[in-house]
Amino acid sequence: MTASTPRRSVDLNSDLGEGFGAWTMGDDDAILQVVTSANVACGFHAGDPHIMARTFARARELGVAVGAHPGYPDLAGFGRRDMAFTPAEIEHFVAYQVGAAKGVSTYAGHPITYVKPHGALANLSQVDAAVAGAIVRAIAAVDRQLVLLTFPDGHAMRIARDMGLRTCAEIFADRAYAPDGRLVSRKLPGAVLHDVRAVADRVLRMVEAGAVEAVDGSLLPMEIGSICVHGDSPGAIEMATAVRQRLEQAGVAVRPFA
């Protein structure tokens, strides 16, 4: 099959807008020229109204789809620490962040079309039905037309579908997977992958197989609608570019899911 007749299509996303005030995180402008969807921080784990507005406006110029990226209220820990909140509290602060992103993106002339939970909150939603339910209810309350971008095998995906929300399944280009299908903890060595060529080759293998590769070499069948390359990782732009080029060279169309 030639590159002119793609076997399938997939989205390439990145977490962006994750600076705060005078502090920047990654080169958002450069990576926006590579990815097809941008998950924009909503001010709790990172981001602020000014950064949000600029990111949404630049994404509009480049034709990149945008979504809300809500996380724990944890600027110091970048939303990657486990925190004790009740499901009701989670529901409230997710609704708050999605509403903020919806408002600022509309102001910027490029409304959000999806929501991707961030960091520790997202990880917990994979295995904790109460947390997942809180996230999905918050999204549904703000706008039922928004798509949920999340783990393909977690509670949030199941609950969203049960509630009639559209979903997209995401895998991570630059993160290692444990044999149970969960991401390897960032506290462990090898959790984040840095070899650009190896990552690009691995992504193509996973897309073609419809499965993620675990650290023990096993293949875990999973739905794949979008691939995340973290914008705050060293070499993020080079990696995102390599992943996109590898997919397109193999005949996989790279385009937004929402």
BAFIGU-891631 format. One record per residue (C-alpha): residue number from 1; residue in three letters; x, y, z. Coordinates in steps of 0.2 Angstrom, whole numbers. Layout:
BAFIGU-891631
+-----+---------+-------+-------+-------+
| num | residuo |     u |     v |     w |
+-----+---------+-------+-------+-------+
| NUM |     ALA |     X |     Y |     Z |
...
+-----+---------+-------+-------+-------+
END
This chain:
BAFIGU-891631
+-----+---------+-------+-------+-------+
| num | residuo |     u |     v |     w |
+-----+---------+-------+-------+-------+
|   1 |     MET |     0 |     0 |     0 |
|   2 |     THR |     7 |    17 |    -5 |
|   3 |     ALA |     9 |    33 |     5 |
|   4 |     SER |    -5 |    41 |    -6 |
|   5 |     THR |   -18 |    28 |     0 |
|   6 |     PRO |   -16 |    29 |    19 |
|   7 |     ARG |   -21 |    13 |    29 |
|   8 |     ARG |   -29 |    24 |    42 |
|   9 |     SER |   -28 |    41 |    51 |
|  10 |     VAL |   -23 |    46 |    68 |
|  11 |     ASP |   -21 |    62 |    78 |
|  12 |     LEU |    -5 |    69 |    85 |
|  13 |     ASN |    -8 |    79 |   101 |
|  14 |     SER |     3 |    89 |   114 |
|  15 |     ASP |     0 |    97 |   131 |
|  16 |     LEU |     3 |   115 |   128 |
|  17 |     GLY |     0 |   132 |   137 |
|  18 |     GLU |     9 |   126 |   152 |
|  19 |     GLY |    18 |   141 |   157 |
|  20 |     PHE |    12 |   153 |   170 |
|  21 |     GLY |    14 |   172 |   171 |
|  22 |     ALA |    32 |   176 |   166 |
|  23 |     TRP |    37 |   158 |   166 |
|  24 |     THR |    37 |   147 |   150 |
|  25 |     MET |    36 |   129 |   148 |
|  26 |     GLY |    42 |   122 |   131 |
|  27 |     ASP |    41 |   130 |   113 |
|  28 |     ASP |    23 |   130 |   110 |
|  29 |     ASP |    24 |   139 |    94 |
|  30 |     ALA |    36 |   127 |    86 |
|  31 |     ILE |    26 |   111 |    92 |
|  32 |     LEU |    10 |   119 |    86 |
|  33 |     GLN |    17 |   118 |    68 |
|  34 |     VAL |    19 |    99 |    70 |
|  35 |     VAL |     4 |    92 |    80 |
|  36 |     THR |   -14 |    92 |    75 |
|  37 |     SER |   -22 |    94 |    92 |
|  38 |     ALA |   -17 |   105 |   107 |
|  39 |     ASN |   -22 |   102 |   125 |
|  40 |     VAL |   -22 |   118 |   133 |
|  41 |     ALA |   -19 |   120 |   152 |
|  42 |     CYS |   -33 |   129 |   161 |
|  43 |     GLY |   -24 |   138 |   175 |
|  44 |     PHE |   -24 |   125 |   189 |
|  45 |     HIS |    -9 |   114 |   186 |
|  46 |     ALA |    -2 |   127 |   174 |
|  47 |     GLY |    -7 |   141 |   162 |
|  48 |     ASP |   -17 |   157 |   164 |
|  49 |     PRO |   -29 |   167 |   154 |
|  50 |     HIS |   -16 |   176 |   144 |
|  51 |     ILE |    -7 |   161 |   139 |
|  52 |     MET |   -23 |   152 |   136 |
|  53 |     ALA |   -29 |   166 |   124 |
|  54 |     ARG |   -12 |   167 |   115 |
|  55 |     THR |   -12 |   148 |   113 |
|  56 |     PHE |   -29 |   146 |   106 |
|  57 |     ALA |   -26 |   161 |    94 |
|  58 |     ARG |   -10 |   153 |    87 |
|  59 |     ALA |   -19 |   136 |    85 |
|  60 |     ARG |   -32 |   144 |    75 |
|  61 |     GLU |   -20 |   152 |    64 |
|  62 |     LEU |   -11 |   135 |    61 |
|  63 |     GLY |   -27 |   125 |    59 |
|  64 |     VAL |   -24 |   115 |    75 |
|  65 |     ALA |   -39 |   108 |    85 |
|  66 |     VAL |   -39 |   114 |   103 |
|  67 |     GLY |   -46 |   106 |   119 |
|  68 |     ALA |   -46 |   109 |   138 |
|  69 |     HIS |   -33 |   101 |   148 |
|  70 |     PRO |   -39 |   101 |   166 |
|  71 |     GLY |   -29 |    95 |   181 |
|  72 |     TYR |   -27 |    96 |   200 |
|  73 |     PRO |   -25 |   113 |   208 |
|  74 |     ASP |    -7 |   110 |   210 |
|  75 |     LEU |     5 |   123 |   202 |
|  76 |     ALA |    19 |   118 |   212 |
|  77 |     GLY |    18 |   100 |   208 |
|  78 |     PHE |    13 |   103 |   190 |
|  79 |     GLY |    -3 |    92 |   193 |
|  80 |     ARG |     8 |    76 |   194 |
|  81 |     ARG |     5 |    73 |   212 |
|  82 |     ASP |    -9 |    62 |   220 |
|  83 |     MET |   -21 |    74 |   229 |
|  84 |     ALA |   -35 |    70 |   241 |
|  85 |     PHE |   -51 |    77 |   234 |
|  86 |     THR |   -69 |    70 |   235 |
|  87 |     PRO |   -78 |    66 |   218 |
|  88 |     ALA |   -89 |    81 |   221 |
|  89 |     GLU |   -74 |    93 |   223 |
|  90 |     ILE |   -66 |    85 |   207 |
|  91 |     GLU |   -82 |    88 |   197 |
|  92 |     HIS |   -83 |   106 |   202 |
|  93 |     PHE |   -65 |   110 |   198 |
|  94 |     VAL |   -65 |   101 |   181 |
|  95 |     ALA |   -81 |   110 |   177 |
|  96 |     TYR |   -73 |   126 |   182 |
|  97 |     GLN |   -58 |   123 |   171 |
|  98 |     VAL |   -68 |   117 |   156 |
|  99 |     GLY |   -79 |   132 |   157 |
| 100 |     ALA |   -64 |   143 |   157 |
| 101 |     ALA |   -56 |   135 |   142 |
| 102 |     LYS |   -73 |   136 |   133 |
| 103 |     GLY |   -75 |   154 |   137 |
| 104 |     VAL |   -57 |   160 |   133 |
| 105 |     SER |   -56 |   149 |   117 |
| 106 |     THR |   -72 |   156 |   111 |
| 107 |     TYR |   -65 |   174 |   114 |
| 108 |     ALA |   -50 |   169 |   104 |
| 109 |     GLY |   -61 |   164 |    90 |
| 110 |     HIS |   -56 |   145 |    91 |
| 111 |     PRO |   -68 |   136 |   102 |
| 112 |     ILE |   -62 |   120 |   111 |
| 113 |     THR |   -69 |   103 |   104 |
| 114 |     TYR |   -63 |    91 |   117 |
| 115 |     VAL |   -57 |    88 |   135 |
| 116 |     LYS |   -41 |    79 |   140 |
| 117 |     PRO |   -38 |    77 |   159 |
| 118 |     HIS |   -20 |    80 |   164 |
| 119 |     GLY |    -7 |    71 |   174 |
| 120 |     ALA |   -11 |    62 |   191 |
| 121 |     LEU |   -30 |    66 |   189 |
| 122 |     ALA |   -30 |    57 |   172 |
| 123 |     ASN |   -20 |    43 |   178 |
| 124 |     LEU |   -32 |    40 |   193 |
| 125 |     SER |   -47 |    41 |   181 |
| 126 |     GLN |   -41 |    26 |   173 |
| 127 |     VAL |   -43 |    15 |   188 |
| 128 |     ASP |   -55 |    24 |   200 |
| 129 |     ALA |   -73 |    24 |   194 |
| 130 |     ALA |   -78 |    38 |   206 |
| 131 |     VAL |   -65 |    50 |   200 |
| 132 |     ALA |   -69 |    45 |   182 |
| 133 |     GLY |   -87 |    48 |   184 |
| 134 |     ALA |   -84 |    65 |   192 |
| 135 |     ILE |   -74 |    71 |   177 |
| 136 |     VAL |   -86 |    64 |   164 |
| 137 |     ARG |  -101 |    72 |   173 |
| 138 |     ALA |   -92 |    89 |   174 |
| 139 |     ILE |   -89 |    88 |   155 |
| 140 |     ALA |  -107 |    83 |   151 |
| 141 |     ALA |  -114 |    97 |   162 |
| 142 |     VAL |  -103 |   111 |   153 |
| 143 |     ASP |  -105 |   104 |   135 |
| 144 |     ARG |  -111 |    87 |   130 |
| 145 |     GLN |  -104 |    90 |   112 |
| 146 |     LEU |   -86 |    90 |   119 |
| 147 |     VAL |   -76 |    74 |   115 |
| 148 |     LEU |   -67 |    65 |   130 |
| 149 |     LEU |   -49 |    61 |   125 |
| 150 |     THR |   -42 |    48 |   137 |
| 151 |     PHE |   -35 |    31 |   140 |
| 152 |     PRO |   -43 |    17 |   129 |
| 153 |     ASP |   -45 |     5 |   143 |
| 154 |     GLY |   -50 |    16 |   158 |
| 155 |     HIS |   -66 |    19 |   168 |
| 156 |     ALA |   -68 |    37 |   160 |
| 157 |     MET |   -69 |    30 |   143 |
| 158 |     ARG |   -82 |    17 |   148 |
| 159 |     ILE |   -92 |    30 |   158 |
| 160 |     ALA |   -92 |    43 |   145 |
| 161 |     ARG |   -99 |    31 |   132 |
| 162 |     ASP |  -112 |    25 |   144 |
| 163 |     MET |  -117 |    43 |   146 |
| 164 |     GLY |  -118 |    46 |   127 |
| 165 |     LEU |  -103 |    57 |   126 |
| 166 |     ARG |   -91 |    55 |   111 |
| 167 |     THR |   -73 |    48 |   115 |
| 168 |     CYS |   -56 |    47 |   108 |
| 169 |     ALA |   -43 |    34 |   114 |
| 170 |     GLU |   -26 |    41 |   117 |
| 171 |     ILE |    -9 |    32 |   118 |
| 172 |     PHE |     8 |    40 |   123 |
| 173 |     ALA |    23 |    41 |   111 |
| 174 |     ASP |    36 |    45 |   124 |
| 175 |     ARG |    30 |    35 |   139 |
| 176 |     ALA |    33 |    17 |   144 |
| 177 |     TYR |    19 |     5 |   147 |
| 178 |     ALA |    18 |    -8 |   161 |
| 179 |     PRO |    12 |   -26 |   156 |
| 180 |     ASP |    -5 |   -21 |   164 |
| 181 |     GLY |    -8 |    -7 |   152 |
| 182 |     ARG |    -5 |     7 |   164 |
| 183 |     LEU |     9 |    20 |   162 |
| 184 |     VAL |    25 |    16 |   171 |
| 185 |     SER |    27 |    29 |   185 |
| 186 |     ARG |    37 |    44 |   182 |
| 187 |     LYS |    46 |    40 |   198 |
| 188 |     LEU |    54 |    24 |   190 |
| 189 |     PRO |    69 |    24 |   178 |
| 190 |     GLY |    64 |    22 |   160 |
| 191 |     ALA |    46 |    29 |   162 |
| 192 |     VAL |    49 |    43 |   149 |
| 193 |     LEU |    57 |    39 |   132 |
| 194 |     HIS |    70 |    50 |   124 |
| 195 |     ASP |    77 |    41 |   109 |
| 196 |     VAL |    69 |    50 |    95 |
| 197 |     ARG |    71 |    37 |    81 |
| 198 |     ALA |    66 |    23 |    93 |
| 199 |     VAL |    50 |    32 |    99 |
| 200 |     ALA |    45 |    36 |    81 |
| 201 |     ASP |    47 |    17 |    76 |
| 202 |     ARG |    38 |    11 |    91 |
| 203 |     VAL |    23 |    23 |    87 |
| 204 |     LEU |    22 |    16 |    70 |
| 205 |     ARG |    22 |    -2 |    76 |
| 206 |     MET |     9 |     2 |    89 |
| 207 |     VAL |    -3 |    11 |    76 |
| 208 |     GLU |    -1 |    -4 |    64 |
| 209 |     ALA |    -4 |   -17 |    77 |
| 210 |     GLY |   -18 |    -8 |    86 |
| 211 |     ALA |    -9 |   -11 |   102 |
| 212 |     VAL |     3 |    -3 |   114 |
| 213 |     GLU |    20 |   -11 |   118 |
| 214 |     ALA |    24 |   -15 |   136 |
| 215 |     VAL |    41 |   -14 |   144 |
| 216 |     ASP |    42 |   -33 |   144 |
| 217 |     GLY |    39 |   -34 |   125 |
| 218 |     SER |    21 |   -39 |   125 |
| 219 |     LEU |     8 |   -31 |   114 |
| 220 |     LEU |    -8 |   -25 |   123 |
| 221 |     PRO |   -22 |   -23 |   110 |
| 222 |     MET |   -30 |    -5 |   112 |
| 223 |     GLU |   -40 |     7 |   102 |
| 224 |     ILE |   -29 |    21 |    96 |
| 225 |     GLY |   -36 |    37 |    90 |
| 226 |     SER |   -23 |    50 |    95 |
| 227 |     ILE |    -5 |    50 |   100 |
| 228 |     CYS |     2 |    61 |   113 |
| 229 |     VAL |    20 |    69 |   113 |
| 230 |     HIS |    23 |    79 |   129 |
| 231 |     GLY |    28 |    97 |   125 |
| 232 |     ASP |    38 |    99 |   140 |
| 233 |     SER |    50 |    84 |   137 |
| 234 |     PRO |    68 |    88 |   131 |
| 235 |     GLY |    68 |    87 |   112 |
| 236 |     ALA |    49 |    87 |   111 |
| 237 |     ILE |    49 |    96 |    94 |
| 238 |     GLU |    62 |    84 |    86 |
| 239 |     MET |    52 |    70 |    93 |
| 240 |     ALA |    35 |    76 |    87 |
| 241 |     THR |    42 |    79 |    70 |
| 242 |     ALA |    50 |    62 |    69 |
| 243 |     VAL |    34 |    54 |    74 |
| 244 |     ARG |    23 |    63 |    62 |
| 245 |     GLN |    36 |    60 |    48 |
| 246 |     ARG |    37 |    41 |    52 |
| 247 |     LEU |    18 |    39 |    51 |
| 248 |     GLU |    16 |    49 |    35 |
| 249 |     GLN |    30 |    40 |    27 |
| 250 |     ALA |    21 |    24 |    31 |
| 251 |     GLY |     5 |    30 |    23 |
| 252 |     VAL |    -4 |    35 |    40 |
| 253 |     ALA |   -14 |    51 |    38 |
| 254 |     VAL |   -11 |    63 |    53 |
| 255 |     ARG |   -26 |    74 |    56 |
| 256 |     PRO |   -37 |    80 |    70 |
| 257 |     PHE |   -49 |    68 |    78 |
| 258 |     ALA |   -61 |    82 |    83 |
+-----+---------+-------+-------+-------+
END
